[in-house]
């Protein structure tokens, strides 16, 4: 399993190397990734095409917020593909 305590992985450090269009959805009630961290990830994106959304009150697995999240994803895909 992946561990935030023992893994050197840090999205804010690796995302600058990703150059493809990027969509970031942040669940604001996630107890693992804070808003400041999500915004740092957004700000460090290496893509010229990055879109960021905060899903207010959404928990980590988006329970109760999946439909709005999917609508964002579908709209994002439609404009690019």
QUIWOJO-V425168 format. One line per field, one symbol per residue. phi: phi as a letter, one per 40 degrees, with the letter a starting at -180 (. if undefined). psi: psi as a letter, one per 40 degrees, with the letter a starting at -180 (. if undefined). burial: b if it has 24 or more other C-alpha atoms within 12 Angstrom, else e. A space follows every 50 residues. Layout:
phi->???
psi->???
burial->???
This chain:
phi->.cbccbcccadccccdccbcdbbbbbcccccbbcdcccccddccccccbb bbbbcdgccdcgdgbccdcccccccccdcbb
psi->iihedeiehhdddddeeheihhhhhhheehedhidddddddddeieiegh hhihghehidefheeddddddddddddded.
burial->eeeeeeeeeebeeebeeeeeebbbbbbbeeeebebeebbebbebbeeeeb bbbbbeebeeeeeeeeeebeeeeeeeeeeee
